[in-house]
Amino acid sequence: MSHNCKELGSLTNKSRLDPQPVIISHDGAGDDLLAMTLLLSYSNVRVIAIVLTPADSCLEPALQSVIHILNLLHQTDIPVFVNSQSVVNDFPVSWRDQSYKDYEALQSLPITNYVDIMVNYNLESIVDMLPIESVLFIETGPLTALARMLKIPQVVAKVKHVYWMGGKFRPELSHFVIPYGGDGSQSWNAYCDPLSANYVLESGCPLTMITQEVTEIVKITPEFYDRLPDTISGKIFKIIYGLVKGEPYYRMWDVLTVAYVFHPEVFQVTTKTCQIITLGPSQGRTLENDNGPKVTVVHDVDVEKIHKLILKQLSD
């Protein structure tokens, strides 16, 4: 399968007067909310839509958290879409229930002039949001929504690049929770919907995977947490990370994905040709395959530098 997608351009050269259009799609977990918050802090992009697939969350608290954050950041003009298509393999219920705690914690940041944002449950109508320019797609959850969008010709024609928090080329990397029915060789976002992951991989759209190899090494350290600034964005980070900072498994999965888009110079990448297994206990596993599509794989990062860059951005 091959579609005519645009090539990647550098965000570092984008003028503040010519912001790059971006669509961010996520699955509503706390780290997704923070990735969205970080993205909205950059002036050289224009977020034209937010898509929520309640895979690692429950719909109502996750949706209300999105709306609350958009109000806090005075970004209520951004349309929000809900992807109601079910994933193949659910995240653990205990993980999804965390979205209630996220929403409750965010209420400690009051909104002075609340704006009730219209939510669109017809994902196909996202074509009405597409600008003349090509669009970056950032996905920090399973690729369910993006695969659905890529079945719309008008969307395919606008894709400049896809950044996905997913993929795992070293199956020995540990899971704190092995996917039920899986063998642990896959990343959670791939296992959640391997068919959609494979569809996007084979779509021909330029794809960068922020893999478990790199996310595994970036923790929320006490030093990072204590240095979070007293800005609105910094407070949002402090509240969400405050709920999980003592958990040994927690990493900067989705936040790191957004950070890569803006600061690729502190990461290490390689190019691979690969496939995604779609059936059996290894479903969602990314395997190198000489005959597979070519992808950019992010596998390492300077942790100290990326911590500093994120903190600086949240301070502005």
Beta strands, then each sheet from edge to edge (+ up, - down):
strand 1: 20-26
strand 2: 45-52
strand 3: 80-82
strand 4: 119-120
strand 5: 135-139
strand 6: 159-164
strand 7: 207-210
strand 8: 267-276
strand 9: 286-288
strand 10: 294-301
sheet 1: 4+ 3+ 2+ 1+ 5+ 6+ 7+ 10+ 8- 9+
end
